[in-house]
Amino acid sequence: FIMCKGFARVTDVLSKENLIAKLSSGCKVKEDWKIGTEHEKFGFKKKDLRPITFDDIQKIFSELCSKYNWEKIIEDKKIIGLKKDATSITLEPGGQIELSGAPVKDLFETCKEVNLHQDELNAVCKNYEIEFMGIGVLPKWKLSDLKLMPKKRYEIMSKYMPLVGEMGLDMMKRTTTIQANFDFASESDMKKKFRVAQSIQPVIIALYANSPFIEGKLTEFLSYRSHIWTKTDNDRCGLLPFIYEDDFSFERYVDYLLDVPMYFIVRNNKYIDLSGKNFKQFLEKKIKLDKLIEPEMKDWEIHLTTVFPEVRLKSFIELRGADGGPWSRVCALPAFWTGILYDEEILDQVSSIIKSWSYDQVKNFYKEVRINGFNSYTPDKENLKNFSKKIIDLSSIGLKKRNIENAGKTEDSFLEPLFEIIKSGESPALKWKKLYLNQWSNNIDMLYTNNYFK
């Protein structure tokens, strides 16, 4: 067992102990736990439904700065992102726009942040006749219709991706997600939360399944985004089998990361391409470079952001299984996980439910739910719709026990969109499929023109 405090001092002189300490430094007492929410969306032009361009984004970002006091993030004299306090707006590879919210104490704060971002973005884009679509995969356009955004990291990634997976560029340019981030108290608390999160993530995949289309046609998947990730890069994506083993720990996660190929490091604002070389080789100085480069903690911090498992560990836990969705469902995701992960009794109860599930069973669970949604079954052979209702009910109890109120509502009110989905028995993707085959007469353009993404 690794103590979270005093194990090793995080410095810029790298050793394996320092890398472990970087993760364990995230341990916090419960009173300091916070919630982070991130979400991506596709912008499109109303006149022709085409994706927004880099020039469009430059105008949008500039106006956000002038009207709402965002600060520009510049690379090669171009605006590649914005920041304000602990919040940032990021430009994704295919022109998707992401809000990375500040860590906050409760769900009312995170939802206020999401709604403010929506209002600012809509106000700026109204004059340009640009709207935004919350969906897991760009439903109409081909890869050839999308230009890679001019960020140096994306240039390196886009060259490497086709070498290791057939759909890496699709992931970069044609997918969006909603993500929630959470703290842990200790190594044992991290382990329990990680196992629970990875094991019941198919509930979220089913609830948020919102990507049945590609290039204007239906696929066999309800979450085609989830399928794309299985064809991206097996070294850095997907499920982590070792988290179910007894020796899972901060150190074990570091061992995994050391073997994952890198993309790049940055020195003097210049990107050095190290794609395909793993971090262990870099740490042990076994990579031939033009000149000696000492590994630094900032290299590790970059590396932590370039692995993409369904659940990712930094100095907090990131949950990455949801398709992008409309504004109304963004706040429901952190609400779901807060009720499960931030109440000890509820977490123990869910942990007991999944305790006997093996890695192979969980892997099959994920595979089935991408296609069949609520018609899937858990490793315990329970119908997923019934299981999802049970888990959401537990989350609701956990949220009510937090007893945080605002304007006469408690945090469990944010779960209402998920209860509605369970009640109907239909994920967003199933609704799209029915509309596409019937009222829309197989015309994907109808998805863009009916204000479905409010």
N, C-alpha and C positions, 0 to 999 in steps of 0.2 A: 504494500500500500504506500502510495506516495503522498506525503503531506503537501497541502497546497501552499503553505507559507513556509518560507525559509529553506525550501529544498535547494534552490540554486538561484543565483542572481542573474537576471537577464542582462547581458552586456552585448557589445558589438563584436566581441571575440567569440567566434562560434565554436561550440562543441555540442555533442549530443545532449549533454546535461542542460545546456542553455536552451536548446530547442524544446526540451520537455518542460523546462521552467516557463517558457513563453506560453505554453498551453495552460499549465497549472496556475499561472498568475491570474487566470480568469475566475478562480474560486472567489465567491462573495457570500457574505452573510445574507440571509433571506431578505432582510430589510433593504438591501441595496440591489436586489434583483430588478431588472428592467425588461422592457419589451421593445423589440425593433421590428419594423415592417418595411418591406421593399416591394415595389411592383413596377412592372414594365407594361408598355402599351404601344400599339402601332398607330402612327399618324397617317392620315390619308387626305387627299384633296377631293373635296366634294364634287368638283366639276367632272373629273374623269376617274375617280376612285384610285388613282395611282398613289403609291407610297410617297411620303414626303422625302425631299432630297436634303443633302447636306446644306445647300444654300438656304432652303426653307428653315432648317434647324438653326442656322446662324442668325437669321432674323428673329426667330422665336426666342432664342437665348439672349440676344441683345435687348429685346424688349422686356424680358423678365428682369434683367439687370436694371434697366432704366426706370421701370415702373414699380418693381417690388424689391429692390435693393439686394438682389443676388450678386455674388462676386464671381467674375469669370475665371475659369481654369483654362489656361492657354497652352497649346502645344504647336510649335511651328507657326506662330502668329494666327492660329485658328482657335475658336472657342470649342473646346471638346467636353465641357461640363461646367456646372455651376456649384457654388457652395454658399451656405449661410449657417453660421453657428455649427451645430453638429449634423446638419442635414446637407445632402448633396443631390444634384440632378446629373445623371450620367447618360452619355451617348453610347448606345450599344451598337454592335457591328453592322446591323442592317438598317440603322436609323431609328430603332426603337428608343424610346425615352424612358428612363428609369428614375423613380424617386427612391432614394435610400434615406429612410427616416431616421431621426435622432432616437437614441435609446430613451424611453420614457417610462414613467411609473405605472400608468394604467391605460386601459383601452380607450377611454374618452380622449386622452391626450393624443394617442396615435391616430385616432379617427379624425380628430380636429385637424391634424397635420395633413392627412390624406385629402380631406375636403378642401382645405385651403389651397393645396397644390392643384386640385381639379379646377377650382374657381379661377386661379391665376392663369393656368394654362388655357382654359376656355376663353377667358377674356382677351388674352393676347392673340389667340388663333382665329377668333371670330372674323376679324378684318381680312384674314388671308383665306377664309373659307376652308379651313383645315379642321377636321374632327379626329377623334381618337377611338380606337377599337380595342376593347378588352377581350382577347381571345387567345388561345394557346399557340396556334400556328396561323401564319398569314394565309388566308383562305383562297386567294385568287391568283397571286402573281408567282412567276417562276424565279428561280435563282438568278437567271440572266437579266431579270428586270430590276435587280437590286444592286446598287453599287456599295462596295465596302466603305465604311466611314474611315476618313483619313487619320487614324490613330496608329501609332507605331506598333503598339502591342498587337493590334488586330492584323496588321500586315504579316507579322511573324506567325501568329496563330493560324491565319488562313493558308499559309504555305505548308504548315505542318499537318493540319487536320486531315487533308485527303490521303496522307500517308498511313494513317492509323484507323480510319473509319470512313465508311461510305457516305455518312450523313453529317459530318462535322460542320460543313458550311451551312447546311440547313439549320442546324442548331444555332449557329452564330447569327444568321440573317433572318430566319423565318420563325423563331419561337419567342414566346414571352412567358413569364411566370410571376406568381406572387410568392413572397418568401417571408418567413417569420423567424426572429432570432431571440434566443433565451439564455439566461444565466444558469449557473450551477453552483452548489455550495462546496462540493468536494469531489474527489475522483470517483467515489462510489456513487454519488448523486449524478455525476456526468454519465457514468456507465448505464445507470438505470434509465435516465432520460433518453440517451442515445438508442438503447435497445427498444424501448417503447416507441420512440418516434419512427425508427426504421421499420418496425414490425407493423404498425397500424397506419403507416402512410398510405396504403391502398384505399383506406376510407376517404382520405383527402383526394386521391386521384379520381375516385368515383364521384364524389360530391362536386369536384371542380372540373370534371371531364368536359372540355370545351374546345375541342379541336378535331372534329371528324373530317375536315376537308383539307385537300391540298390541290393547288392549281385548278380550283373551280370544280373539283370532283369529290365525291364521297370516298372515304377509305373504309377499310374494315374496322378501324379503331374509333373508339370514343375519345381517347386521348392520343392523338397521333404525335403530340409533343413528347409524351412519355416514351413512345416507340422510337422517335428520333434519337433520344438520349442513349438508347441501347445500341445504336449504330454510330456513335460518335467517337469514343476512345475508351476502350475497355481498361486501359491502365489508370485512368483518372475518373471514370464515371461509374454510376450504377450503385449496387449494394455492396456493403463491406462484410464479408463472411466472418472475419476474425472478431467482430464485436460480440458474437455469441459464445466465444471461448472464455474459459475461466481467467486467462491471463490478459484479457482486454484491459488497457490502461492508457494513461497519457503516453507512456513510453512505447506501447505497442502501436499507437496511432502515429507517433513519430517514425517508427520503423517503416510503416506503410508509406508515409510521405517521402522518406529518404529514397525509396525505390521508384517513385513516380518520376517520369521524365519531366524536365523543366521546359519552359518556353524561352525565358530571357532573364537577364539582370539589367540594371540601369546604373550607369556611372556618368556623372557630369551631364545629366539629362540625355544621354545617348543610350539607346537600347543595344545590348549585345546578345545576339542570337545564340542560345544554348539548347535549342529544341532537340529533343531526343536524348540528351545527356541527363542522367538522374542526379538528384541533389546529393546523394552520398558520394558520387564521383567528384562533384564540385567541392564538397566539404573536405574531402581527402586530397584535393588538388591534383586529381588524376585526369583533368581535362586540359588538353593542349590549347593555350591561348597565346595571342601575340605578346602579351606581357603578363607578369604575375598579378593576379587579382585576388585579394584576400576576401574570403566570404564574410558577409556582414549580416546582421540581424535583419536589415531591410530586404535582403535577398530572400530570406526565409519568409518574411511577411508577404512578399509578392508571391512566392511559391504556394503559400496557404490559400491564396485567392485563385489559383489556376488548377486546382483539383475540384472536381464537380460531382462528388457522390450525392446520393439522395439526401443524406444527412451529413453535414460538414461540421468539423470541429475546428474552431480557432480558439480564442480566449472566451468564446461563447459557442452555443450550438445553433446552427442554421438548418432550417427545415425547408426543403426545396422541391416538394412534390406536386405543387398545384399548378394547373394551367392558368395562364392569364385570364382575367375575367373583368366584368363591368365594375364600376366604382362601388356599387352597392354591395358587392361581395368581398371587396378588399379587406375590410375591417373584420369580417367573419373569420378569416384564417387565423390571425393572431389570437382572436377570442377563443377559438376551438382549442388551440394548443396551450393557452394560458390556463384554462380550466383543468386541463389534464396534467400539465407539467409543474404548475406552481402551487398545487395543493398536495401535500404529502400523502394523505389518505387515498385520494383519487389516483395518484401516480402509483402507489403500491397496489391498488386494486387492478389497474390496467396491467401493471407489470406481472401480477399473478396470472392474469388471463393469457398472456403471451409467453409465459415462462417455458412451456414445453415446445414452443414452435422452433423448428430447426431452420437453418439458413436456406436449405433447399425448398422447404415448404413456403417460406416467405417469398423466395424468388418466384415460385410458381404462382403465388398469390398476386404478385405484381403483374406477371405476364397475363394472367386471366383478366384482371380488372381493366387493363388498357383496352381490351376488346369488348368485354361483356358488362362492365360497370357493375350495377347493383345485382345483376344476375350471376355474379361470382359467389364463391364460397371461401370462408376463412380456412386456415389449416385445421380448425376444429370442426369443419364441415357445417358451419352455421351460415345461413343465407346472409350475404353482405348487407342487404338493406336493413334487416333486423339488427345485425351487429352494429351497423353505423348509427342507427337510432339509439342503441344502448350506450355507445361511446359518446354521442352528442349529449345525451341525458347526463352522463357522468361529468362531462365538461361543464354543463349548465350548473350542476351542483357545486363544482369547484369554483365557478365564477361567483355564484351567490354567496358562498362562504367568505369570499374576499370582502364583501359588504362595501363596495365602492359605488357611490351613487352620484348621478349628475342629472339635474332637471327631472327628478322623479323616476329616473331609470337606473337599473343596475347593469353591470357589465354583461350579464347573460342575454340582454336584449340584442347584442350584436350577433347572436347565434340564429336569429329569426330567419335569415335567408337559407340557412342550412336545414332548419326544420321544415321550411316550405318545400325544399327539394326532396327531402325524405317523404313528406306527406304525399307529394305528387308521384314519387317513385321514378321521376325522370330527371336525369342530369341535363344540363344545358345542351350537351351534344345531341341527346336524343330529341330534344325539341327542335334543334336546327335540322336534324335529319328529316323529321316529319314535315316541317315547313318546306324544305328543299324539294322533297319528293311530291308534295301536293300543291300548296298555294303558290310556291315560287316556280313551279314547273322546271326544276333543275337549273334555275338561273341564280348563280351565286351572288350576282350584283345586288339582289334583294337584301342580302345580309347587311350591306353597307348603308342602305337607304331608309331604314325604318326605325332609327333611334333605339336600337336594341341594347346599346352599351352604356346606358345611363346608370 
